[in-house]
């Protein structure tokens, strides 16, 4: 975001979008064409086809790494369309969640209209959370709320809803530890992984607050 701020100033615009029910609406034939572009080995491609067609109709099996790779590949054309055809320099995507930063609101509207048409060719639709927002509001992406201050400092905080989810999750896990259904070692394995994740943001204070919260839960 800092590069966009440096290039366009504080009054640029963000298009924040994601795909409606992405994994459930992936078209097998389109995906196989995309995979065929990247995979030249016939035997490997045969295995890819078998996996893709392991579910009937639209969609991919959830919860495995192969589906995640295919999901990334399925929208690779969108990446090139946005950065190439639309000429957007500041763009990011994780699976079906993506954003772009442009200079004017008019250009943001034009880009969004073009993106609607492109994803439609893939048998997909943008969901209702898609919006155009002022750069000063920051962007919620991959669990963090990132924004730039007037003096150009980038701040990244964990989203409030993610804090609530984490507290609820760990409160339940502490209860399992107390009842003997979960070991303390397994609890801290999960908790420390979460703490490592929040270190990607400016969340040192949050880490200390959660440590005290967890300590209180075990003491009560």
C-alpha positions as semicolon CSV with decimal commas, in nm:
position;residue;x (nm);y (nm);z (nm)
1;X;0,000;0,000;0,000
2;X;0,289;0,235;0,066
3;X;0,395;0,222;-0,300
4;X;0,044;0,315;-0,409
5;X;0,042;0,599;-0,157
6;X;0,381;0,716;-0,283
7;X;0,261;0,701;-0,646
8;X;-0,095;0,835;-0,622
9;X;-0,114;1,015;-0,289
10;X;-0,378;0,974;-0,020
11;X;-0,684;1,026;-0,240
12;X;-0,665;0,714;-0,459
13;X;-0,919;0,430;-0,456
14;X;-0,937;0,059;-0,375
15;X;-1,146;-0,205;-0,549
16;X;-1,200;-0,488;-0,297
17;X;-1,365;-0,800;-0,437
18;X;-1,409;-1,171;-0,402
19;X;-1,590;-1,448;-0,583
20;X;-1,930;-1,578;-0,476
21;X;-1,909;-1,945;-0,363
22;X;-1,584;-1,984;-0,555
23;X;-1,490;-2,348;-0,484
24;X;-1,847;-2,465;-0,544
25;X;-1,873;-2,299;-0,887
26;X;-1,545;-2,396;-1,054
27;X;-1,622;-2,535;-1,399
28;X;-1,439;-2,863;-1,464
29;X;-1,397;-2,813;-1,839
30;X;-1,258;-2,461;-1,799
31;X;-1,025;-2,576;-1,521
32;X;-0,895;-2,864;-1,734
33;X;-0,816;-2,619;-2,014
34;X;-0,626;-2,400;-1,767
35;X;-0,437;-2,695;-1,622
36;X;-0,354;-2,817;-1,973
37;X;-0,183;-2,485;-2,039
38;X;0,051;-2,535;-1,745
39;X;0,094;-2,916;-1,746
40;X;0,262;-3,066;-2,053
41;X;0,323;-3,421;-1,929
42;X;0,032;-3,640;-2,049
43;X;0,041;-3,877;-1,752
44;X;0,040;-3,592;-1,501
45;X;-0,244;-3,423;-1,689
46;X;-0,441;-3,751;-1,682
47;X;-0,407;-3,758;-1,303
48;X;-0,518;-3,395;-1,286
49;X;-0,829;-3,476;-1,488
50;X;-0,913;-3,767;-1,258
51;X;-0,891;-3,545;-0,953
52;X;-1,093;-3,263;-1,107
53;X;-1,371;-3,500;-1,211
54;X;-1,376;-3,679;-0,874
55;X;-1,680;-3,464;-0,791
56;X;-1,989;-3,449;-1,008
57;X;-2,104;-3,124;-1,165
58;X;-1,941;-2,798;-1,064
59;X;-1,689;-2,745;-0,786
60;X;-1,382;-2,900;-0,629
61;X;-1,333;-3,112;-0,316
62;X;-1,266;-2,889;-0,016
63;X;-0,993;-2,921;0,244
64;X;-0,697;-3,047;0,042
65;X;-0,389;-2,878;-0,099
66;X;-0,447;-2,986;-0,459
67;X;-0,778;-2,800;-0,468
68;X;-0,603;-2,488;-0,342
69;X;-0,345;-2,510;-0,621
70;X;-0,619;-2,553;-0,881
71;X;-0,807;-2,259;-0,732
72;X;-0,501;-2,040;-0,775
73;X;-0,455;-2,159;-1,133
74;X;-0,823;-2,107;-1,221
75;X;-0,793;-1,733;-1,165
76;X;-0,442;-1,691;-1,309
77;X;-0,598;-1,544;-1,622
78;X;-0,771;-1,283;-1,407
79;X;-0,432;-1,184;-1,261
80;X;-0,288;-1,125;-1,607
81;X;-0,603;-0,948;-1,724
82;X;-0,594;-0,699;-1,435
83;X;-0,220;-0,630;-1,441
84;X;-0,185;-0,652;-1,820
85;X;-0,502;-0,551;-2,001
86;X;-0,625;-0,309;-1,735
87;X;-0,275;-0,185;-1,655
88;X;-0,322;-0,202;-1,277
89;X;0,012;-0,191;-1,101
90;X;-0,100;-0,236;-0,741
91;X;-0,289;-0,564;-0,722
92;X;-0,303;-0,858;-0,484
93;X;-0,496;-1,185;-0,467
94;X;-0,527;-1,480;-0,232
95;X;-0,753;-1,751;-0,374
96;X;-1,081;-1,574;-0,460
97;X;-1,014;-1,265;-0,247
98;X;-0,843;-0,978;-0,429
99;X;-0,791;-0,604;-0,442
100;X;-0,654;-0,337;-0,673
101;X;-0,550;0,023;-0,605
102;X;-0,598;0,285;-0,876
103;X;-0,572;0,663;-0,903
104;X;-0,934;0,767;-0,957
105;X;-1,282;0,648;-0,866
106;X;-1,385;0,660;-1,232
107;X;-1,106;0,423;-1,329
108;X;-1,195;0,199;-1,036
109;X;-1,554;0,175;-1,167
110;X;-1,430;0,096;-1,517
111;X;-1,194;-0,175;-1,387
112;X;-1,468;-0,331;-1,174
113;X;-1,706;-0,341;-1,471
114;X;-1,441;-0,515;-1,682
115;X;-1,366;-0,762;-1,403
116;X;-1,736;-0,849;-1,372
117;X;-1,736;-0,943;-1,739
118;X;-1,412;-1,141;-1,718
119;X;-1,512;-1,356;-1,420
120;X;-1,844;-1,424;-1,592
121;X;-1,652;-1,596;-1,874
122;X;-1,518;-1,835;-1,608
123;X;-1,870;-1,918;-1,492
124;X;-1,826;-1,710;-1,177
125;X;-1,983;-1,402;-1,016
126;X;-1,848;-1,140;-0,776
127;X;-2,026;-1,146;-0,442
128;X;-2,213;-0,871;-0,262
129;X;-1,913;-0,771;-0,050
130;X;-1,738;-0,635;-0,360
131;X;-1,698;-0,259;-0,328
132;X;-1,502;0,052;-0,422
133;X;-1,362;0,229;-0,115
134;X;-1,143;0,534;-0,051
135;X;-0,776;0,456;0,005
136;X;-0,788;0,639;0,340
137;X;-1,024;0,371;0,475
138;X;-0,761;0,104;0,431
139;X;-0,823;-0,253;0,319
140;X;-0,927;-0,572;0,495
141;X;-0,732;-0,858;0,340
142;X;-0,615;-1,200;0,466
143;X;-0,742;-1,135;0,817
144;X;-0,578;-0,796;0,865
145;X;-0,694;-0,436;0,831
146;X;-0,412;-0,245;0,661
147;X;-0,409;0,131;0,618
148;X;-0,166;0,417;0,562
149;X;-0,155;0,721;0,791
150;X;-0,138;1,076;0,658
151;X;0,237;1,080;0,718
152;X;0,284;0,763;0,511
153;X;0,317;0,504;0,787
154;X;0,170;0,161;0,709
155;X;-0,035;0,009;0,993
156;X;-0,160;-0,351;0,988
157;X;-0,399;-0,468;1,260
158;X;-0,590;-0,792;1,306
159;X;-0,955;-0,747;1,208
160;X;-1,190;-0,706;1,505
161;X;-1,403;-1,001;1,400
162;X;-1,090;-1,219;1,389
163;X;-1,004;-1,115;1,745
164;X;-1,351;-1,221;1,861
165;X;-1,324;-1,554;1,680
166;X;-0,981;-1,620;1,834
167;X;-1,102;-1,544;2,188
168;X;-1,402;-1,772;2,145
169;X;-1,186;-2,050;2,001
170;X;-0,923;-2,044;2,273
171;X;-1,182;-2,016;2,551
172;X;-1,338;-2,336;2,422
173;X;-0,997;-2,504;2,394
174;X;-0,906;-2,408;2,753
175;X;-1,229;-2,575;2,861
176;X;-1,122;-2,891;2,678
177;X;-0,785;-2,883;2,853
178;X;-0,950;-2,848;3,193
179;X;-1,181;-3,141;3,119
180;X;-0,888;-3,358;3,012
181;X;-1,001;-3,384;2,650
182;X;-0,704;-3,183;2,515
183;X;-0,345;-3,170;2,633
184;X;-0,191;-2,839;2,735
185;X;0,088;-2,904;2,486
186;X;-0,161;-2,928;2,199
187;X;-0,335;-2,615;2,320
188;X;-0,015;-2,409;2,317
189;X;0,083;-2,557;1,981
190;X;-0,233;-2,400;1,836
191;X;-0,210;-2,081;2,041
192;X;0,155;-2,015;1,952
193;X;0,080;-2,072;1,583
194;X;-0,188;-1,801;1,609
195;X;0,055;-1,567;1,785
196;X;0,310;-1,620;1,507
197;X;0,041;-1,531;1,254
198;X;-0,046;-1,198;1,419
199;X;0,321;-1,099;1,412
200;X;0,265;-1,021;1,042
201;X;0,077;-0,716;1,170
202;X;0,135;-0,446;1,426
203;X;-0,011;-0,666;1,698
204;X;0,244;-0,681;1,981
205;X;-0,002;-0,524;2,226
206;X;-0,272;-0,769;2,119
207;X;-0,033;-1,058;2,185
208;X;0,026;-0,940;2,543
209;X;-0,348;-0,890;2,596
210;X;-0,423;-1,242;2,474
211;X;-0,150;-1,388;2,698
212;X;-0,322;-1,229;3,000
213;X;-0,661;-1,349;2,873
214;X;-0,539;-1,707;2,841
215;X;-0,373;-1,696;3,184
216;X;-0,700;-1,576;3,340
217;X;-0,894;-1,853;3,168
218;X;-0,664;-2,121;3,311
219;X;-0,675;-1,964;3,658
220;X;-1,055;-1,942;3,679
